[in-house]
Amino acid sequence: MAGDRLELPGIEFPCDFAVKAIGPAGGGLEGEVVAVVRRHAPDLGEGAVRTRPSAGGRYLAVTVRLRARSREQLERIYRELHALESVLMVL
């Protein structure tokens, strides 16, 4: 994010979008990430959440696919995810 604006060249809304958060494994990261995304996109579909542990098992990547309605919606999601102590990186 440059400043507080997401760099999303060429994206037209609404669109399908994947948000990925990475943090330490075993600390409830998946639930926290899903709660944030669901707050802004309550219509998450079945199978919207995918997790993948790192090779060594120390970290977990949580990917949530959503129907993004606007740039502002995505900015709010990214801002909240960045604020979580359990999140090391948001992609």
PDB file of N, CA, C and O in Angstrom:
ATOM      1  N   MET A   1       0.839  -1.171   0.000  1.00  0.00           N
ATOM      2  CA  MET A   1       0.000   0.000   0.000  1.00  0.00           C
ATOM      3  C   MET A   1       0.886   1.235   0.000  1.00  0.00           C
ATOM      4  O   MET A   1       1.741   1.380   0.874  1.00  0.00           O
ATOM      5  N   ALA A   2       0.702   2.101  -0.935  1.00  0.00           N
ATOM      6  CA  ALA A   2       1.430   3.358  -0.980  1.00  0.00           C
ATOM      7  C   ALA A   2       0.616   4.381  -0.212  1.00  0.00           C
ATOM      8  O   ALA A   2      -0.467   4.769  -0.649  1.00  0.00           O
ATOM      9  N   GLY A   3       1.126   4.820   0.930  1.00  0.00           N
ATOM     10  CA  GLY A   3       0.313   5.671   1.790  1.00  0.00           C
ATOM     11  C   GLY A   3      -0.840   4.845   2.303  1.00  0.00           C
ATOM     12  O   GLY A   3      -0.639   3.784   2.893  1.00  0.00           O
ATOM     13  N   ASP A   4      -2.049   5.327   2.079  1.00  0.00           N
ATOM     14  CA  ASP A   4      -3.230   4.569   2.472  1.00  0.00           C
ATOM     15  C   ASP A   4      -4.029   4.107   1.268  1.00  0.00           C
ATOM     16  O   ASP A   4      -5.167   3.662   1.415  1.00  0.00           O
ATOM     17  N   ARG A   5      -3.446   4.207   0.071  1.00  0.00           N
ATOM     18  CA  ARG A   5      -4.152   3.797  -1.148  1.00  0.00           C
ATOM     19  C   ARG A   5      -3.549   2.502  -1.678  1.00  0.00           C
ATOM     20  O   ARG A   5      -2.331   2.382  -1.811  1.00  0.00           O
ATOM     21  N   LEU A   6      -4.400   1.549  -1.975  1.00  0.00           N
ATOM     22  CA  LEU A   6      -3.950   0.319  -2.613  1.00  0.00           C
ATOM     23  C   LEU A   6      -3.627   0.602  -4.071  1.00  0.00           C
ATOM     24  O   LEU A   6      -4.347   1.340  -4.743  1.00  0.00           O
ATOM     25  N   GLU A   7      -2.553   0.018  -4.550  1.00  0.00           N
ATOM     26  CA  GLU A   7      -2.201   0.127  -5.962  1.00  0.00           C
ATOM     27  C   GLU A   7      -2.951  -0.976  -6.704  1.00  0.00           C
ATOM     28  O   GLU A   7      -2.560  -2.141  -6.632  1.00  0.00           O
ATOM     29  N   LEU A   8      -4.014  -0.628  -7.410  1.00  0.00           N
ATOM     30  CA  LEU A   8      -4.841  -1.604  -8.116  1.00  0.00           C
ATOM     31  C   LEU A   8      -5.084  -1.154  -9.554  1.00  0.00           C
ATOM     32  O   LEU A   8      -6.229  -0.918  -9.940  1.00  0.00           O
ATOM     33  N   PRO A   9      -4.023  -1.033 -10.350  1.00  0.00           N
ATOM     34  CA  PRO A   9      -4.206  -0.554 -11.725  1.00  0.00           C
ATOM     35  C   PRO A   9      -5.028  -1.539 -12.556  1.00  0.00           C
ATOM     36  O   PRO A   9      -4.798  -2.748 -12.523  1.00  0.00           O
ATOM     37  N   GLY A  10      -5.980  -1.000 -13.295  1.00  0.00           N
ATOM     38  CA  GLY A  10      -6.756  -1.816 -14.214  1.00  0.00           C
ATOM     39  C   GLY A  10      -7.847  -2.669 -13.607  1.00  0.00           C
ATOM     40  O   GLY A  10      -8.504  -3.418 -14.330  1.00  0.00           O
ATOM     41  N   ILE A  11      -8.063  -2.584 -12.311  1.00  0.00           N
ATOM     42  CA  ILE A  11      -9.104  -3.397 -11.679  1.00  0.00           C
ATOM     43  C   ILE A  11     -10.415  -2.633 -11.703  1.00  0.00           C
ATOM     44  O   ILE A  11     -10.482  -1.470 -11.304  1.00  0.00           O
ATOM     45  N   GLU A  12     -11.457  -3.303 -12.176  1.00  0.00           N
ATOM     46  CA  GLU A  12     -12.796  -2.720 -12.189  1.00  0.00           C
ATOM     47  C   GLU A  12     -13.663  -3.447 -11.172  1.00  0.00           C
ATOM     48  O   GLU A  12     -13.617  -4.672 -11.065  1.00  0.00           O
ATOM     49  N   PHE A  13     -14.437  -2.696 -10.440  1.00  0.00           N
ATOM     50  CA  PHE A  13     -15.296  -3.262  -9.397  1.00  0.00           C
ATOM     51  C   PHE A  13     -16.727  -3.327  -9.880  1.00  0.00           C
ATOM     52  O   PHE A  13     -17.152  -2.488 -10.675  1.00  0.00           O
ATOM     53  N   PRO A  14     -17.487  -4.324  -9.406  1.00  0.00           N
ATOM     54  CA  PRO A  14     -17.082  -5.402  -8.500  1.00  0.00           C
ATOM     55  C   PRO A  14     -16.224  -6.436  -9.222  1.00  0.00           C
ATOM     56  O   PRO A  14     -16.285  -6.579 -10.443  1.00  0.00           O
ATOM     57  N   CYS A  15     -15.417  -7.160  -8.426  1.00  0.00           N
ATOM     58  CA  CYS A  15     -14.557  -8.203  -8.982  1.00  0.00           C
ATOM     59  C   CYS A  15     -14.223  -9.222  -7.896  1.00  0.00           C
ATOM     60  O   CYS A  15     -14.343  -8.940  -6.703  1.00  0.00           O
ATOM     61  N   ASP A  16     -13.804 -10.406  -8.327  1.00  0.00           N
ATOM     62  CA  ASP A  16     -13.316 -11.405  -7.381  1.00  0.00           C
ATOM     63  C   ASP A  16     -11.896 -11.019  -7.005  1.00  0.00           C
ATOM     64  O   ASP A  16     -11.101 -10.634  -7.863  1.00  0.00           O
ATOM     65  N   PHE A  17     -11.580 -11.124  -5.712  1.00  0.00           N
ATOM     66  CA  PHE A  17     -10.287 -10.663  -5.223  1.00  0.00           C
ATOM     67  C   PHE A  17      -9.832 -11.591  -4.105  1.00  0.00           C
ATOM     68  O   PHE A  17     -10.649 -12.034  -3.297  1.00  0.00           O
ATOM     69  N   ALA A  18      -8.547 -11.887  -4.052  1.00  0.00           N
ATOM     70  CA  ALA A  18      -7.984 -12.724  -2.991  1.00  0.00           C
ATOM     71  C   ALA A  18      -7.111 -11.870  -2.083  1.00  0.00           C
ATOM     72  O   ALA A  18      -6.232 -11.144  -2.548  1.00  0.00           O
ATOM     73  N   VAL A  19      -7.362 -11.967  -0.791  1.00  0.00           N
ATOM     74  CA  VAL A  19      -6.565 -11.284   0.226  1.00  0.00           C
ATOM     75  C   VAL A  19      -5.806 -12.366   0.979  1.00  0.00           C
ATOM     76  O   VAL A  19      -6.396 -13.358   1.406  1.00  0.00           O
ATOM     77  N   LYS A  20      -4.496 -12.180   1.144  1.00  0.00           N
ATOM     78  CA  LYS A  20      -3.688 -13.169   1.853  1.00  0.00           C
ATOM     79  C   LYS A  20      -2.992 -12.508   3.029  1.00  0.00           C
ATOM     80  O   LYS A  20      -2.380 -11.449   2.888  1.00  0.00           O
ATOM     81  N   ALA A  21      -3.091 -13.144   4.197  1.00  0.00           N
ATOM     82  CA  ALA A  21      -2.405 -12.675   5.395  1.00  0.00           C
ATOM     83  C   ALA A  21      -1.497 -13.791   5.894  1.00  0.00           C
ATOM     84  O   ALA A  21      -1.868 -14.964   5.871  1.00  0.00           O
ATOM     85  N   ILE A  22      -0.312 -13.415   6.343  1.00  0.00           N
ATOM     86  CA  ILE A  22       0.668 -14.389   6.821  1.00  0.00           C
ATOM     87  C   ILE A  22       1.055 -14.025   8.245  1.00  0.00           C
ATOM     88  O   ILE A  22       1.283 -12.858   8.565  1.00  0.00           O
ATOM     89  N   GLY A  23       1.126 -15.056   9.101  1.00  0.00           N
ATOM     90  CA  GLY A  23       1.503 -14.844  10.487  1.00  0.00           C
ATOM     91  C   GLY A  23       1.967 -16.146  11.109  1.00  0.00           C
ATOM     92  O   GLY A  23       2.003 -17.178  10.440  1.00  0.00           O
ATOM     93  N   PRO A  24       2.324 -16.106  12.396  1.00  0.00           N
ATOM     94  CA  PRO A  24       2.761 -17.318  13.078  1.00  0.00           C
ATOM     95  C   PRO A  24       1.643 -18.361  13.121  1.00  0.00           C
ATOM     96  O   PRO A  24       0.472 -18.022  13.295  1.00  0.00           O
ATOM     97  N   ALA A  25       2.015 -19.621  12.962  1.00  0.00           N
ATOM     98  CA  ALA A  25       1.041 -20.711  13.026  1.00  0.00           C
ATOM     99  C   ALA A  25       0.633 -20.955  14.481  1.00  0.00           C
ATOM    100  O   ALA A  25       1.396 -20.680  15.407  1.00  0.00           O
ATOM    101  N   GLY A  26      -0.562 -21.466  14.661  1.00  0.00           N
ATOM    102  CA  GLY A  26      -1.005 -21.897  15.980  1.00  0.00           C
ATOM    103  C   GLY A  26      -1.544 -20.821  16.889  1.00  0.00           C
ATOM    104  O   GLY A  26      -1.763 -21.079  18.073  1.00  0.00           O
ATOM    105  N   GLY A  27      -1.766 -19.628  16.382  1.00  0.00           N
ATOM    106  CA  GLY A  27      -2.238 -18.563  17.251  1.00  0.00           C
ATOM    107  C   GLY A  27      -3.623 -18.050  16.931  1.00  0.00           C
ATOM    108  O   GLY A  27      -3.979 -16.959  17.377  1.00  0.00           O
ATOM    109  N   GLY A  28      -4.410 -18.778  16.188  1.00  0.00           N
ATOM    110  CA  GLY A  28      -5.754 -18.319  15.856  1.00  0.00           C
ATOM    111  C   GLY A  28      -5.803 -17.339  14.704  1.00  0.00           C
ATOM    112  O   GLY A  28      -6.779 -16.605  14.550  1.00  0.00           O
ATOM    113  N   LEU A  29      -4.756 -17.321  13.892  1.00  0.00           N
ATOM    114  CA  LEU A  29      -4.673 -16.380  12.776  1.00  0.00           C
ATOM    115  C   LEU A  29      -5.855 -16.514  11.825  1.00  0.00           C
ATOM    116  O   LEU A  29      -6.440 -15.510  11.419  1.00  0.00           O
ATOM    117  N   GLU A  30      -6.210 -17.738  11.468  1.00  0.00           N
ATOM    118  CA  GLU A  30      -7.298 -17.942  10.507  1.00  0.00           C
ATOM    119  C   GLU A  30      -8.588 -17.285  10.984  1.00  0.00           C
ATOM    120  O   GLU A  30      -9.239 -16.579  10.213  1.00  0.00           O
ATOM    121  N   GLY A  31      -8.963 -17.502  12.227  1.00  0.00           N
ATOM    122  CA  GLY A  31     -10.191 -16.914  12.761  1.00  0.00           C
ATOM    123  C   GLY A  31     -10.166 -15.398  12.766  1.00  0.00           C
ATOM    124  O   GLY A  31     -11.169 -14.755  12.457  1.00  0.00           O
ATOM    125  N   GLU A  32      -9.023 -14.825  13.117  1.00  0.00           N
ATOM    126  CA  GLU A  32      -8.906 -13.364  13.145  1.00  0.00           C
ATOM    127  C   GLU A  32      -9.029 -12.769  11.746  1.00  0.00           C
ATOM    128  O   GLU A  32      -9.725 -11.774  11.545  1.00  0.00           O
ATOM    129  N   VAL A  33      -8.355 -13.381  10.791  1.00  0.00           N
ATOM    130  CA  VAL A  33      -8.388 -12.879   9.413  1.00  0.00           C
ATOM    131  C   VAL A  33      -9.798 -12.989   8.845  1.00  0.00           C
ATOM    132  O   VAL A  33     -10.300 -12.043   8.239  1.00  0.00           O
ATOM    133  N   VAL A  34     -10.431 -14.130   9.037  1.00  0.00           N
ATOM    134  CA  VAL A  34     -11.789 -14.326   8.520  1.00  0.00           C
ATOM    135  C   VAL A  34     -12.754 -13.336   9.163  1.00  0.00           C
ATOM    136  O   VAL A  34     -13.628 -12.803   8.481  1.00  0.00           O
ATOM    137  N   ALA A  35     -12.613 -13.083  10.454  1.00  0.00           N
ATOM    138  CA  ALA A  35     -13.500 -12.132  11.138  1.00  0.00           C
ATOM    139  C   ALA A  35     -13.381 -10.738  10.534  1.00  0.00           C
ATOM    140  O   ALA A  35     -14.389 -10.064  10.322  1.00  0.00           O
ATOM    141  N   VAL A  36     -12.155 -10.300  10.255  1.00  0.00           N
ATOM    142  CA  VAL A  36     -11.956  -8.976   9.655  1.00  0.00           C
ATOM    143  C   VAL A  36     -12.592  -8.919   8.272  1.00  0.00           C
ATOM    144  O   VAL A  36     -13.342  -7.990   7.968  1.00  0.00           O
ATOM    145  N   VAL A  37     -12.297  -9.902   7.441  1.00  0.00           N
ATOM    146  CA  VAL A  37     -12.832  -9.878   6.075  1.00  0.00           C
ATOM    147  C   VAL A  37     -14.353  -9.966   6.101  1.00  0.00           C
ATOM    148  O   VAL A  37     -15.023  -9.254   5.353  1.00  0.00           O
ATOM    149  N   ARG A  38     -14.904 -10.825   6.947  1.00  0.00           N
ATOM    150  CA  ARG A  38     -16.358 -10.997   7.016  1.00  0.00           C
ATOM    151  C   ARG A  38     -17.062  -9.714   7.479  1.00  0.00           C
ATOM    152  O   ARG A  38     -18.204  -9.457   7.100  1.00  0.00           O
ATOM    153  N   ARG A  39     -16.379  -8.920   8.293  1.00  0.00           N
ATOM    154  CA  ARG A  39     -16.958  -7.646   8.743  1.00  0.00           C
ATOM    155  C   ARG A  39     -17.234  -6.723   7.554  1.00  0.00           C
ATOM    156  O   ARG A  39     -18.194  -5.953   7.563  1.00  0.00           O
ATOM    157  N   HIS A  40     -16.392  -6.811   6.547  1.00  0.00           N
ATOM    158  CA  HIS A  40     -16.513  -5.937   5.378  1.00  0.00           C
ATOM    159  C   HIS A  40     -17.120  -6.632   4.166  1.00  0.00           C
ATOM    160  O   HIS A  40     -17.547  -5.976   3.216  1.00  0.00           O
ATOM    161  N   ALA A  41     -17.156  -7.956   4.201  1.00  0.00           N
ATOM    162  CA  ALA A  41     -17.727  -8.747   3.102  1.00  0.00           C
ATOM    163  C   ALA A  41     -18.504  -9.920   3.706  1.00  0.00           C
ATOM    164  O   ALA A  41     -18.047 -11.062   3.655  1.00  0.00           O
ATOM    165  N   PRO A  42     -19.675  -9.636   4.276  1.00  0.00           N
ATOM    166  CA  PRO A  42     -20.425 -10.673   4.999  1.00  0.00           C
ATOM    167  C   PRO A  42     -20.936 -11.807   4.119  1.00  0.00           C
ATOM    168  O   PRO A  42     -21.381 -12.834   4.633  1.00  0.00           O
ATOM    169  N   ASP A  43     -20.879 -11.639   2.822  1.00  0.00           N
ATOM    170  CA  ASP A  43     -21.403 -12.651   1.905  1.00  0.00           C
ATOM    171  C   ASP A  43     -20.327 -13.619   1.404  1.00  0.00           C
ATOM    172  O   ASP A  43     -20.416 -14.110   0.279  1.00  0.00           O
ATOM    173  N   LEU A  44     -19.317 -13.894   2.224  1.00  0.00           N
ATOM    174  CA  LEU A  44     -18.267 -14.832   1.823  1.00  0.00           C
ATOM    175  C   LEU A  44     -18.893 -16.175   1.476  1.00  0.00           C
ATOM    176  O   LEU A  44     -19.740 -16.686   2.209  1.00  0.00           O
ATOM    177  N   GLY A  45     -18.475 -16.729   0.369  1.00  0.00           N
ATOM    178  CA  GLY A  45     -19.016 -18.005  -0.074  1.00  0.00           C
ATOM    179  C   GLY A  45     -18.337 -19.187   0.591  1.00  0.00           C
ATOM    180  O   GLY A  45     -17.286 -19.047   1.216  1.00  0.00           O
ATOM    181  N   GLU A  46     -18.951 -20.354   0.448  1.00  0.00           N
ATOM    182  CA  GLU A  46     -18.359 -21.580   0.957  1.00  0.00           C
ATOM    183  C   GLU A  46     -17.065 -21.840   0.192  1.00  0.00           C
ATOM    184  O   GLU A  46     -17.017 -21.674  -1.027  1.00  0.00           O
ATOM    185  N   GLY A  47     -16.046 -22.235   0.886  1.00  0.00           N
ATOM    186  CA  GLY A  47     -14.758 -22.482   0.249  1.00  0.00           C
ATOM    187  C   GLY A  47     -13.952 -21.228   0.001  1.00  0.00           C
ATOM    188  O   GLY A  47     -12.960 -21.266  -0.727  1.00  0.00           O
ATOM    189  N   ALA A  48     -14.360 -20.107   0.595  1.00  0.00           N
ATOM    190  CA  ALA A  48     -13.670 -18.834   0.379  1.00  0.00           C
ATOM    191  C   ALA A  48     -12.333 -18.754   1.103  1.00  0.00           C
ATOM    192  O   ALA A  48     -11.486 -17.934   0.749  1.00  0.00           O
ATOM    193  N   VAL A  49     -12.136 -19.598   2.117  1.00  0.00           N
ATOM    194  CA  VAL A  49     -10.932 -19.514   2.945  1.00  0.00           C
ATOM    195  C   VAL A  49     -10.039 -20.724   2.685  1.00  0.00           C
ATOM    196  O   VAL A  49     -10.490 -21.870   2.678  1.00  0.00           O
ATOM    197  N   ARG A  50      -8.767 -20.432   2.473  1.00  0.00           N
ATOM    198  CA  ARG A  50      -7.781 -21.487   2.267  1.00  0.00           C
ATOM    199  C   ARG A  50      -6.573 -21.182   3.142  1.00  0.00           C
ATOM    200  O   ARG A  50      -6.145 -20.031   3.225  1.00  0.00           O
ATOM    201  N   THR A  51      -6.023 -22.194   3.792  1.00  0.00           N
ATOM    202  CA  THR A  51      -4.823 -21.998   4.607  1.00  0.00           C
ATOM    203  C   THR A  51      -3.702 -22.880   4.075  1.00  0.00           C
ATOM    204  O   THR A  51      -3.930 -23.936   3.484  1.00  0.00           O
ATOM    205  N   ARG A  52      -2.487 -22.406   4.309  1.00  0.00           N
ATOM    206  CA  ARG A  52      -1.317 -23.172   3.878  1.00  0.00           C
ATOM    207  C   ARG A  52      -0.178 -22.907   4.859  1.00  0.00           C
ATOM    208  O   ARG A  52       0.248 -21.764   5.023  1.00  0.00           O
ATOM    209  N   PRO A  53       0.315 -23.957   5.508  1.00  0.00           N
ATOM    210  CA  PRO A  53       1.449 -23.773   6.418  1.00  0.00           C
ATOM    211  C   PRO A  53       2.751 -23.618   5.635  1.00  0.00           C
ATOM    212  O   PRO A  53       2.873 -24.100   4.509  1.00  0.00           O
ATOM    213  N   SER A  54       3.714 -22.943   6.243  1.00  0.00           N
ATOM    214  CA  SER A  54       5.039 -22.831   5.625  1.00  0.00           C
ATOM    215  C   SER A  54       5.727 -24.193   5.675  1.00  0.00           C
ATOM    216  O   SER A  54       5.277 -25.097   6.380  1.00  0.00           O
ATOM    217  N   ALA A  55       6.799 -24.333   4.938  1.00  0.00           N
ATOM    218  CA  ALA A  55       7.519 -25.610   4.870  1.00  0.00           C
ATOM    219  C   ALA A  55       7.954 -26.091   6.252  1.00  0.00           C
ATOM    220  O   ALA A  55       7.899 -27.286   6.541  1.00  0.00           O
ATOM    221  N   GLY A  56       8.381 -25.175   7.093  1.00  0.00           N
ATOM    222  CA  GLY A  56       8.828 -25.540   8.434  1.00  0.00           C
ATOM    223  C   GLY A  56       7.720 -25.557   9.467  1.00  0.00           C
ATOM    224  O   GLY A  56       7.944 -25.943  10.614  1.00  0.00           O
ATOM    225  N   GLY A  57       6.522 -25.142   9.069  1.00  0.00           N
ATOM    226  CA  GLY A  57       5.388 -25.158   9.984  1.00  0.00           C
ATOM    227  C   GLY A  57       5.323 -24.002  10.964  1.00  0.00           C
ATOM    228  O   GLY A  57       4.441 -23.982  11.823  1.00  0.00           O
ATOM    229  N   ARG A  58       6.220 -23.049  10.866  1.00  0.00           N
ATOM    230  CA  ARG A  58       6.224 -21.922  11.810  1.00  0.00           C
ATOM    231  C   ARG A  58       5.215 -20.847  11.443  1.00  0.00           C
ATOM    232  O   ARG A  58       4.753 -20.106  12.310  1.00  0.00           O
ATOM    233  N   TYR A  59       4.869 -20.756  10.167  1.00  0.00           N
ATOM    234  CA  TYR A  59       3.986 -19.693   9.689  1.00  0.00           C
ATOM    235  C   TYR A  59       2.789 -20.281   8.964  1.00  0.00           C
ATOM    236  O   TYR A  59       2.816 -21.418   8.492  1.00  0.00           O
ATOM    237  N   LEU A  60       1.744 -19.480   8.887  1.00  0.00           N
ATOM    238  CA  LEU A  60       0.523 -19.886   8.207  1.00  0.00           C
ATOM    239  C   LEU A  60       0.095 -18.764   7.268  1.00  0.00           C
ATOM    240  O   LEU A  60       0.101 -17.591   7.641  1.00  0.00           O
ATOM    241  N   ALA A  61      -0.274 -19.136   6.051  1.00  0.00           N
ATOM    242  CA  ALA A  61      -0.839 -18.177   5.096  1.00  0.00           C
ATOM    243  C   ALA A  61      -2.336 -18.441   5.021  1.00  0.00           C
ATOM    244  O   ALA A  61      -2.768 -19.574   4.809  1.00  0.00           O
ATOM    245  N   VAL A  62      -3.120 -17.389   5.195  1.00  0.00           N
ATOM    246  CA  VAL A  62      -4.576 -17.488   5.117  1.00  0.00           C
ATOM    247  C   VAL A  62      -5.019 -16.659   3.918  1.00  0.00           C
ATOM    248  O   VAL A  62      -4.795 -15.449   3.877  1.00  0.00           O
ATOM    249  N   THR A  63      -5.642 -17.304   2.952  1.00  0.00           N
ATOM    250  CA  THR A  63      -6.138 -16.627   1.756  1.00  0.00           C
ATOM    251  C   THR A  63      -7.654 -16.634   1.786  1.00  0.00           C
ATOM    252  O   THR A  63      -8.278 -17.679   1.972  1.00  0.00           O
ATOM    253  N   VAL A  64      -8.243 -15.458   1.602  1.00  0.00           N
ATOM    254  CA  VAL A  64      -9.704 -15.328   1.582  1.00  0.00           C
ATOM    255  C   VAL A  64     -10.102 -14.729   0.238  1.00  0.00           C
ATOM    256  O   VAL A  64      -9.645 -13.647  -0.132  1.00  0.00           O
ATOM    257  N   ARG A  65     -10.954 -15.442  -0.482  1.00  0.00           N
ATOM    258  CA  ARG A  65     -11.473 -14.949  -1.771  1.00  0.00           C
ATOM    259  C   ARG A  65     -12.826 -14.305  -1.510  1.00  0.00           C
ATOM    260  O   ARG A  65     -13.696 -14.898  -0.871  1.00  0.00           O
ATOM    261  N   LEU A  66     -12.993 -13.084  -2.011  1.00  0.00           N
ATOM    262  CA  LEU A  66     -14.235 -12.359  -1.799  1.00  0.00           C
ATOM    263  C   LEU A  66     -14.651 -11.641  -3.067  1.00  0.00           C
ATOM    264  O   LEU A  66     -13.862 -11.482  -3.998  1.00  0.00           O
ATOM    265  N   ARG A  67     -15.881 -11.217  -3.086  1.00  0.00           N
ATOM    266  CA  ARG A  67     -16.387 -10.374  -4.175  1.00  0.00           C
ATOM    267  C   ARG A  67     -16.214  -8.940  -3.702  1.00  0.00           C
ATOM    268  O   ARG A  67     -17.006  -8.450  -2.897  1.00  0.00           O
ATOM    269  N   ALA A  68     -15.182  -8.265  -4.198  1.00  0.00           N
ATOM    270  CA  ALA A  68     -14.886  -6.892  -3.780  1.00  0.00           C
ATOM    271  C   ALA A  68     -15.804  -5.928  -4.518  1.00  0.00           C
ATOM    272  O   ALA A  68     -15.933  -5.980  -5.741  1.00  0.00           O
ATOM    273  N   ARG A  69     -16.435  -5.053  -3.756  1.00  0.00           N
ATOM    274  CA  ARG A  69     -17.373  -4.087  -4.330  1.00  0.00           C
ATOM    275  C   ARG A  69     -16.722  -2.751  -4.664  1.00  0.00           C
ATOM    276  O   ARG A  69     -17.196  -2.028  -5.540  1.00  0.00           O
ATOM    277  N   SER A  70     -15.614  -2.415  -3.952  1.00  0.00           N
ATOM    278  CA  SER A  70     -14.977  -1.118  -4.187  1.00  0.00           C
ATOM    279  C   SER A  70     -13.547  -1.118  -3.663  1.00  0.00           C
ATOM    280  O   SER A  70     -13.171  -1.954  -2.842  1.00  0.00           O
ATOM    281  N   ARG A  71     -12.759  -0.166  -4.150  1.00  0.00           N
ATOM    282  CA  ARG A  71     -11.401   0.041  -3.649  1.00  0.00           C
ATOM    283  C   ARG A  71     -11.435   0.370  -2.151  1.00  0.00           C
ATOM    284  O   ARG A  71     -10.588  -0.093  -1.387  1.00  0.00           O
ATOM    285  N   GLU A  72     -12.408   1.161  -1.748  1.00  0.00           N
ATOM    286  CA  GLU A  72     -12.510   1.563  -0.347  1.00  0.00           C
ATOM    287  C   GLU A  72     -12.741   0.355   0.556  1.00  0.00           C
ATOM    288  O   GLU A  72     -12.174   0.278   1.645  1.00  0.00           O
ATOM    289  N   GLN A  73     -13.570  -0.587   0.110  1.00  0.00           N
ATOM    290  CA  GLN A  73     -13.815  -1.803   0.879  1.00  0.00           C
ATOM    291  C   GLN A  73     -12.498  -2.558   1.087  1.00  0.00           C
ATOM    292  O   GLN A  73     -12.197  -2.981   2.203  1.00  0.00           O
ATOM    293  N   LEU A  74     -11.727  -2.725   0.034  1.00  0.00           N
ATOM    294  CA  LEU A  74     -10.447  -3.424   0.148  1.00  0.00           C
ATOM    295  C   LEU A  74      -9.467  -2.663   1.030  1.00  0.00           C
ATOM    296  O   LEU A  74      -8.726  -3.279   1.796  1.00  0.00           O
ATOM    297  N   GLU A  75      -9.448  -1.349   0.939  1.00  0.00           N
ATOM    298  CA  GLU A  75      -8.558  -0.554   1.789  1.00  0.00           C
ATOM    299  C   GLU A  75      -8.899  -0.740   3.260  1.00  0.00           C
ATOM    300  O   GLU A  75      -8.000  -0.838   4.096  1.00  0.00           O
ATOM    301  N   ARG A  76     -10.190  -0.791   3.585  1.00  0.00           N
ATOM    302  CA  ARG A  76     -10.596  -1.012   4.986  1.00  0.00           C
ATOM    303  C   ARG A  76     -10.139  -2.391   5.464  1.00  0.00           C
ATOM    304  O   ARG A  76      -9.645  -2.528   6.583  1.00  0.00           O
ATOM    305  N   ILE A  77     -10.302  -3.409   4.619  1.00  0.00           N
ATOM    306  CA  ILE A  77      -9.873  -4.761   4.986  1.00  0.00           C
ATOM    307  C   ILE A  77      -8.366  -4.788   5.210  1.00  0.00           C
ATOM    308  O   ILE A  77      -7.906  -5.302   6.230  1.00  0.00           O
ATOM    309  N   TYR A  78      -7.596  -4.246   4.281  1.00  0.00           N
ATOM    310  CA  TYR A  78      -6.136  -4.243   4.407  1.00  0.00           C
ATOM    311  C   TYR A  78      -5.685  -3.473   5.649  1.00  0.00           C
ATOM    312  O   TYR A  78      -4.778  -3.912   6.356  1.00  0.00           O
ATOM    313  N   ARG A  79      -6.309  -2.341   5.913  1.00  0.00           N
ATOM    314  CA  ARG A  79      -5.946  -1.534   7.082  1.00  0.00           C
ATOM    315  C   ARG A  79      -6.167  -2.326   8.371  1.00  0.00           C
ATOM    316  O   ARG A  79      -5.304  -2.339   9.250  1.00  0.00           O
ATOM    317  N   GLU A  80      -7.328  -2.989   8.483  1.00  0.00           N
ATOM    318  CA  GLU A  80      -7.620  -3.770   9.694  1.00  0.00           C
ATOM    319  C   GLU A  80      -6.691  -4.967   9.832  1.00  0.00           C
ATOM    320  O   GLU A  80      -6.253  -5.287  10.937  1.00  0.00           O
ATOM    321  N   LEU A  81      -6.387  -5.631   8.725  1.00  0.00           N
ATOM    322  CA  LEU A  81      -5.484  -6.783   8.800  1.00  0.00           C
ATOM    323  C   LEU A  81      -4.084  -6.345   9.215  1.00  0.00           C
ATOM    324  O   LEU A  81      -3.442  -7.018  10.021  1.00  0.00           O
ATOM    325  N   HIS A  82      -3.605  -5.232   8.677  1.00  0.00           N
ATOM    326  CA  HIS A  82      -2.286  -4.713   9.062  1.00  0.00           C
ATOM    327  C   HIS A  82      -2.233  -4.379  10.551  1.00  0.00           C
ATOM    328  O   HIS A  82      -1.169  -4.465  11.164  1.00  0.00           O
ATOM    329  N   ALA A  83      -3.355  -4.004  11.133  1.00  0.00           N
ATOM    330  CA  ALA A  83      -3.395  -3.617  12.542  1.00  0.00           C
ATOM    331  C   ALA A  83      -3.372  -4.815  13.495  1.00  0.00           C
ATOM    332  O   ALA A  83      -3.104  -4.643  14.684  1.00  0.00           O
ATOM    333  N   LEU A  84      -3.645  -6.014  13.001  1.00  0.00           N
ATOM    334  CA  LEU A  84      -3.638  -7.200  13.856  1.00  0.00           C
ATOM    335  C   LEU A  84      -2.212  -7.564  14.251  1.00  0.00           C
ATOM    336  O   LEU A  84      -1.330  -7.635  13.396  1.00  0.00           O
ATOM    337  N   GLU A  85      -1.984  -7.794  15.540  1.00  0.00           N
ATOM    338  CA  GLU A  85      -0.646  -8.174  16.005  1.00  0.00           C
ATOM    339  C   GLU A  85      -0.195  -9.506  15.434  1.00  0.00           C
ATOM    340  O   GLU A  85       1.000  -9.725  15.233  1.00  0.00           O
ATOM    341  N   SER A  86      -1.143 -10.399  15.172  1.00  0.00           N
ATOM    342  CA  SER A  86      -0.800 -11.738  14.679  1.00  0.00           C
ATOM    343  C   SER A  86      -0.453 -11.759  13.193  1.00  0.00           C
ATOM    344  O   SER A  86       0.007 -12.783  12.688  1.00  0.00           O
ATOM    345  N   VAL A  87      -0.661 -10.662  12.492  1.00  0.00           N
ATOM    346  CA  VAL A  87      -0.400 -10.618  11.053  1.00  0.00           C
ATOM    347  C   VAL A  87       0.959  -9.971  10.794  1.00  0.00           C
ATOM    348  O   VAL A  87       1.213  -8.838  11.202  1.00  0.00           O
ATOM    349  N   LEU A  88       1.824 -10.713  10.110  1.00  0.00           N
ATOM    350  CA  LEU A  88       3.149 -10.197   9.772  1.00  0.00           C
ATOM    351  C   LEU A  88       3.175  -9.527   8.407  1.00  0.00           C
ATOM    352  O   LEU A  88       3.944  -8.593   8.178  1.00  0.00           O
ATOM    353  N   MET A  89       2.315 -10.018   7.487  1.00  0.00           N
ATOM    354  CA  MET A  89       2.322  -9.502   6.126  1.00  0.00           C
ATOM    355  C   MET A  89       0.939  -9.694   5.507  1.00  0.00           C
ATOM    356  O   MET A  89       0.263 -10.691   5.761  1.00  0.00           O
ATOM    357  N   VAL A  90       0.533  -8.718   4.689  1.00  0.00           N
ATOM    358  CA  VAL A  90      -0.729  -8.821   3.951  1.00  0.00           C
ATOM    359  C   VAL A  90      -0.418  -8.635   2.474  1.00  0.00           C
ATOM    360  O   VAL A  90       0.269  -7.689   2.087  1.00  0.00           O
ATOM    361  N   LEU A  91      -0.924  -9.535   1.664  1.00  0.00           N
ATOM    362  CA  LEU A  91      -0.703  -9.481   0.214  1.00  0.00           C
ATOM    363  C   LEU A  91      -2.035  -9.391  -0.500  1.00  0.00           C
ATOM    364  O   LEU A  91      -2.074  -9.335  -1.729  1.00  0.00           O
TER     365      LEU A  91
END
